[in-house]
Amino acid sequence: MASSGIDVPGSATADYVMHERDKEYDNGYKKEVHEEAQIPYDSDSLSQHAIRSDQTHRQLRPRHIQLIGIGGTIGTALYVQIGKGLLNGGPGSLFLAFTIWCTFILAVTNCMNEMVTYLPISSPFIRFAGRYVDEAFGVAAGYNFFVFEAALVPFEIVACNVIIQYWSDAVPVGGIIAIIIVMYAIINLFAVQWYGESEFWLALGKVLLIVGLIIFTFITMLGGNPIHDRFGFRYWKNPGAFSALYREGNLGRFLGFLQCLIQASFTIAGPDYVSMAAGEAENPRKVMPKAFNGVFYRLTAFFVLGSLAVGILVPHNDQTLKDAFVNGLPGAAASPYVVAMDRLKIVILPDIVNAMVLASAFSAGNSYVYCASRSLFGLALEGKAPKILTKCTKSGVPIYCVGVTLAIALLSFLQVSNNAAKVLSWFVSLVTASQLINFAVMAFTFIKWKNACDAQGFDRNLLPHKSFWQPFSAWYAFTGCTIMAFVGGYTVFIDDFWNVPDFLFSYLMIGVFPVIFVSWKLIKKTKWLKPHEVQLRTAEVDEIEEYTRNYVERPPKTRWHGYLDKIFSA
């Protein structure tokens, strides 16, 4: 079987998937594996349910993993909403905030790299939270991540609709929304390699777009534009690198920087998307370390250089940019890149950028459908969601999880009766804290993982990948992400900005997370695991080690695909 340039391996050796051994497990194979490896067999182990039920297929090649991580992160925020950060803090604050936040993303990536490479399973950081910390902690983390990803699907759908209206509003809002949801369903309900291949090309378009815009910035700032204006870093001097927000003087400039940092914490991600694909990656112990490192460095380049570029192209007091965000102009009219092109009298290119931004928004929504459905699937595997959600198609797609995610995407129809900008702000407010909670969970889980390794004499030097600067890196990530989760909605407490909806959307998930944790802990009487109680060696580790030993690399279908594999595996 082949589709979209991706072959499904024909041999049991090359295409080693868990579901092929269901009958063997039923006949006692699982117990035999434990006995042979001299591992204590715990009949209540969480891992048993996962091994027996995880029917996803390892069909994602290294280039798919790389581009899924990039594609899930680069959306409208990098091309359009970044302009709001420029208005709030100025080019200096924007660049500084994005640079600083990348260090937190590096710390989170560092934590996930070690754990996921050791045990690359579906929905890893969610299930690790339950196994290394507390079952209730994993449940809270799982539902938080699911809500986060699921809410981002309608966010990107609404963004797609707004971008399309840049050209024409002839097509009804509801019609565009329905078409996009159907397209997501078609892509995600078929075999995972369809998703991987489609996301690869869509994400590649995003990469080309941001690289092109950075090159555009360099050329135009040196005078390569229709009006031959060699403006350089002019706007960093006049009107200035730092803009005051809410208050005058240094306090106002700090608040402007803080607003840029909040935006960076919403915009920049990466490790969560890479980790979600671990259970369906080919030869994950070799591929995942490169994927984590590659995605981090590429994203850092895109976001840091992107934040620098917009500050070069447009002054932070540009009236067109202000009008776009205040009055909610359609499409990419709010993008500082499009504003800069208009200022420089460049034609045609704005339409091209708008089209590519549309593809980026669609791709991001596609990634969110994938990650939301896999996080719900992980909860179901662990018995934290209805068992029916573990049902997979013959091609390894958790069909009911995808269906639930697409049902939540119907919230995008709120745009039919509300202003698009208002609907977008609702979803942004809802998910910002959730993303920061996700990162804090990853970091704290690593802290507990390392404590368990130290207590049990588990030599981390023998792991497929050992992270650096630990546990400092984990504590740095946990502290920063936790603080930012509470700071994110600070504006409702100053001046006359207070209103109940903004407060609820900003802090809802911060309140829901402990409620889920405490409720599950009381109902199920779960235990906060001590370091010596954490089960580091499970039957799943034996499975992945056997898979790795027997793995035979699948050759690319064409020479062209081989070149792509080499480029994105570096």
N, C-alpha and C positions, 0 to 999 in steps of 0.2 A: 504494500500500500504506500502510495506517495501522494503528497499534496503540497502545493505551493513551494516546490523546491526542497521539501524536507521528506526524507525517507523514514518510514517506520521500520526499525530493524526487524529482520526476519528470524534471527536465532535467539534462543533463550539466554545464551551467554551475553550477547551484545545488548539485548533488550530485557535486562533482568528487572522485573517488576514484582512488587510484593504480592499482588493478588494472584499470581500464578501458583503460589504455594498455600493457598487457603486450605486445600484438602490435606496437604502434608501437616499443617498445623493442627487440623482437626484430628489427625491420627497420632498426635503426640510429638510431632517434630519439634515444636517449640521447647518442650521440656528437655528433649534430647540435646538441643543446642546449648541450653544452660548447663546441663550436666557435663558435656564435652568441654566446655570452656571453663568449668569449675566456678560458675557464677551462682550465687544463691538464687533459687527460683522462688519468686514471690507471686503467689496466685492472684494477689490483689494489685499487682503492678499495673500502673497506668499504661505502660508501654505495650502490654499485651493487646489491648483494644486497638491501639494504633497500628501494630504490625498486622493484625488480622484484617483490618478494615481499610487501610490506606491503599486504594486502588489506582492512585494517580500514576502516570507513566513518566519515565525519565527520558524525555524526548527533546528537551531544550538544550541547544548547543551553546558553547561559550559566548558566541556573538549575540545570541538571544538574551542571555542573562545580562550582559553588559548593557544592551540597549533597553531592556525592560527597566533596569534601574535608573537609567537616564530618562527614559520616556515617561515614567511615572512621576518624575519630579519636575520636568520642564513643561509647564503649561502656560496659561494666560498670565500667571503672576509675573513671570520673568519678562514678558514682552509688553504687558499693558499696565498691570497694577503697580509695577515697580515705579511708575511715574508718580503715584501718590506718595511713595516714600521720599521721592525727590522734593516734592512740594513741602512735606512735613519737616524734613531735616536739612535739606541742601545736599550738594554732591559729596562734601567731605563726610558728613554723618552717614550718608547712605553707603559709601565705600567702606568706611571704618566698621559699620555695623555688620555688613555682609562678610567682611574679612574675619571679624571676631567670631561670628556665629559659625563659620566654617570650622573653627577649632573645636567647637562642641560636637559638630557632626563627625569630625575625625575621631574624637574620643568615643562616640557611640559606635561608629563603624569598627573601631578597634576592638570593642567588647564583643560585638556580634560575630566578627570574623572568626575568633577562636571557637566559640560555642557551636556555631552553625557548621563550621568545617568538620568538627569532631562528630556531630550528629546532624546531618542534613536531612531533615524531615519536613513534612508539610506544616505550614504555620509555625515555624520553629520558636520564635521569641515568645509567642503566646503559651505554647506547651512547656517551654523551659521555665517560665514563670511559675507554672503549677508544680513542676517536678523539683525545682531547686529552691523554691521559697515556700509556697503554700498553695494548695489546690484552689482555694478561694481567690488568691492573688492572681492566679492564671485565668480564672473565670472572669474576674473584673477586667484584666488586661485584654482578654479576648473580645469581650463585648464592647469595650472602649474602642479597640482598633476597628472592629466591624462597623460601629456607628460612624467612626471617622471616615473610613473608606467609602461606605455606602452614601454618606452625606455629600462626599465630593463628586459622586456621579452626577446628581442633579445640578450641582454647581457648575460643572463643565458643560453640561447640556444647555443650561441657560446661557453660559458664556458663548457657546457655539451659535446659539440663536441670535444673541446680540451682535456677534461678529458678522453673521450673514446679513443682518439688517443694515450693515454699512453700505451695501450695494442696493438693496431693495427690501421693502416691507410688503411686497405683493403676496408672498406666501404666508398664510396664517401662522401665528405663533404655535398653535397646537399641532399643526401639520408638521412643522420642522421638528418639534420635540418628538413626535411619534416616529418619524423616519429615523432619527438618531437612535432611539431606544431599540427599534427593530434591527438596525445595523449592529449595535452592540450585542444583541441576542444572537444574531447569525454568527458573528465572529467567536463569541465565547461558548456557544453551545456545541460547537464541533470540536474535533480533536485539538489537544493542547498545542500541537505543532502549528495549527492554523493561527492560533493566537500568537505564538512565538514569532512566526514569519510576518504576520501583519504588523505586529508591534515593532519588529525590527525595522521595517521600512518606514513606518510612521515616525519612529523615534529618530531614525537616521535623518529624516527631513528636518526635525527639530534641531539636531546638531548642526546641519548645514545652515539653517536659518541663523542661529546665534553666532556661528563662526562668520557667516556673511555679514551680519550686522556689526560685529566687532571690526572686521576689515573695512566696512563702510565708514565706521567712525574714524578709523585711522586715516583713511584717504581724504575724507571731507575736512577733517580738522587741519590738514596740511594744505588746504586750498583746492583740493580736487572736487569742486562742485560748480554748478552753473554760474554762480555769482562770484566765484573765485575769492571767497572769503577765507583767509587763513586764520581761523579763530583760535585754534589750539586750546589752551586751558583758560580762555578768557573768562568764562562764566564762573570759574573758581575764584576769580578776583572781583568780578562785578557781575552779579550782586553779592557774591561771596560764597565761601565753601560751607558755611554753617548757617542754618536758618532757625530763628527762634519760633517756638510753638507754645501757645497758651500763655506764656509769660515772657517778659522782656529780659534782656541780659543773658548772663551765663546760665541761669536756671532755665530760661526758655530754650537756649541752645541744647542743654542737656535733655530736656523733654523731647526736643526734635530728634536727637540721637536715639533716645529710648523708643520713640515711635518707629524709627527705622529698624532698630533691633527686633522689635516685635514683628515687624513685617518680614524680616529675614528669617525669624524662627518659624513663620508660617510657610515661607516660600521654599526654603532649602530643606531637602530630605535626601533620601538615597538608601541607607542601610536597611530600612524596613522593606523596601520594594525588592531589593536583591535577595534578602533572606526569605521572602515569601515564595520565591521560585526554587528554593533549595531542594524541595521534595520532588521536583520534576526536572532537575538538572542532570545531564549526563556527566558521569565521573566527577561528582561534586567535590571530593576531597582535593582534587587537583584544580578544578575550575573555580571554586568559590573564593579562595584567597585572592586570586587574580581579579575576580569580578568585584569583590569588595574594594580592593585597592584602586582598580581602574576607574570604577564609578566615582569614588571619592575625588580623585585627582582631576578627572574630567569635569565633574560638577563644580569643583572649586574654581577651576579656570573659567567656566561659563558664568557662574554667578558673581565672582569677584570682578572679572573683566566686564561683565554685563552692567554691574552697578557703577563701575568706573565710566563706561561708555555713555550711559544716559546722562551722567553729570557733566560730561564734556559737550554733549550735543545740545542740551536745552538748559536755560537758566531756571533756577528753582522758583522764580516769580513769573514764569511765562503765563500770560493771560489765557492763551489757547488751552494750555494744559489745565489751568484752574477751571475754566469753563467746562471742559470735558468731564471732570470729576464732579463738579458742583451740579451741572445740568444734565449729566448722564448722557452725553452724546453717544451714538451707536458705534458699533464695530471697533476697530483699532484706532479710532480717532483720539482716544485717550492715551495711546502709546506714545512715549516720548520719541521713539524712532520715526513714527509717522509725522509727528509735530515738527521734528527736525527737518524731514524731507520737504514739508510744506514751507518752512522758513527758508530753505535753500533753493526753492523753486524747482524741485525735482518732481517729474511727472512719471506716471506708469508704475514706478517702483512701490509707491504706497499700496497699490492694489495687489501687487505680488506679495508684499509683506503681510497684508491682511489675509490673503488666501493661505499662506503658510502658517499664520497664527491660528487660523481656523483648523488646519490639520493638526497643529499642536494641541489645541483644546480637545479635539476629538480623540487623539491618541492618549492624552492624560485620562480622559473619562474611561477609555478602553482599559487602561491599566488599573483604574480604581475598581472596575467591575471584577477584574481578575483577582485582585488582592482581597476585596471584600468577600467574594465567594469562597476563597481559600481560607480566610480567617474563620468564617462560619463553619467550613468543612473541618478545620482543626478542632473547633469546639465540639462538633458532633462526634469526631473520632474519640475524643476524651470523655464522652458521655455528658458533656455540659450543654448540649443542645439536642433537640429531638433526633432519635436514631435514624429516622427516615432521610435526614440530610446527609448521611454518609453514602447514599446511593450514587453510584457513578455509572455513566454510560460505558459501552464497550470500549470506547476510545479514551476512557479515563477522566471524563469531565464530571465533576459533582453537580449534576443537573439541577437538583432542587435548590442548592445553595446559589447557583447563578440566577434561578428564578426568583428567589427572595430578594436578591440584590437589585434585580431589574424592577421588581415591584416597588421598592423604595425609590427607584429612579423616577417613578411616576410623580413624585413630589415636585418635579420640575414644571409640571402643569400649573403650579401656583403662579407662574409668570403670566398665565392667561388673564388673570384678574388683578395682578399687582404689577408695580413698576419693576422692571428687570434689575435695576441697581439695588432696590430694596431686597429683592429675593436673594441676590448674590451676597449682600451683606449679612443676611440671616445665616446662610450656609457657612460663610467665612468665620463668623463669630462662633458658630457651633463647633467647628472642627479645629480651630487654632489651639485651644487648650488640650484637645484630645491628642493632637500630634505630639505636644510636649510631654504629656503623660506617657505616651508610647515610648519616647526616648528615655524618660526617667525609669520606666519599667525595665527597659533593656539594660541600662547601666546598673540598676540595683540587682537585677537577676545575675549579672556577671559577678558582682561583689559576693553574692551568696554562693555562686558556682566556685569561685576561687577559694572562699573559706572552706568549702567542702573538700576541694582538692587538697588543700593544705592539711586539713584535719585527718584525711584518710590516706595521706602519703601518696597521692596520685600525682605522678611526675608530669607536669605540664610541658616539660621539655621534649617529651616523646609524642606530643600531639601533632597532628598534621600541620597545624599552624598555631604558634604561640603569640599572643598579642603583647605589645610593649607598654612600658610605663604603668604597669599595674601594681596596686589598685588605684594609683593616683588618677589615671585616665578615667576610670569608672566613676570615682567620686567627683571628679571635675564635671563630667557629663551629668551625673545625677543632681548635683547641687545647682548647676546652671539651668537645667531644664525645669526643675521643680520651682525655682524662683520665678522664671519667666512665665510659667503656667499661671501663677497668681498675679503677676504684673500685667499680663496681657489686656485685661479689661479695666485698667486703672482710671481711664478717662471718665468712667461713670461716676467717680467719686469727687471730681473737681468741678468747680464753677457750677453752671446750671445744666450740666450734661446728663444728670441722673434721669434714668427712666427704667422701668421694670423690664421691658423686653430686652434692652441691651444688656442689662445685668444678668438676666437669665441665660441668654445665648452665650455670654462670655464665660460664665462660671457653672453652667449646667453640668457639664461632664466632670468637673472637679468635685461636684457634690454627688453625682451619680456613681462615680468610681468607688468611693468608700461604702456607699450604701449596698452596692452589689457585693463587695468584699465581705462586709459584716453579715449580710443576709445569708450568703452561701455558707459562710463559716458557722453560723448558728444552726442553720438547717441541716447541713451535712456533717457538722462537728469535725471540720478539717483541722489539721495540725500544722502549726508554724514549724517548719523543719529545722532541726539543729544540723550543724555541719556534718556530723557523723551519720545522720539519718538519710542524707541525700543519696539516691541510687545513681551512681555515676556510670556504672556498666550495666547496660540493658541488652535484651535480645536484639534490639534494633541496631546497636553498635556492631554486634556480630554479623547482622545482615549486611550492613553497609561495608564492613571489612571484607566479607566474602564477595560482594558485588565488585569492590575495588580490585581484589585479586584476580577475578575472572573477567574483568572488563576488557573488551577488545574495541579499540576506537573505530567508530563508524566513519568510513570515508565520505567526504562531501559528494553530493550528487553531480556537481559540475566543477570545473576548474575555477569558475568565477566564485562559487560558494566557498571553495577552498581559500581563495585569496581573502575573502571577507572574514573567514574564521581566523586567519593569521593576523589580520589587522586588528580585530577586536578581541583577540586573546592575549595581546601583548601587555 
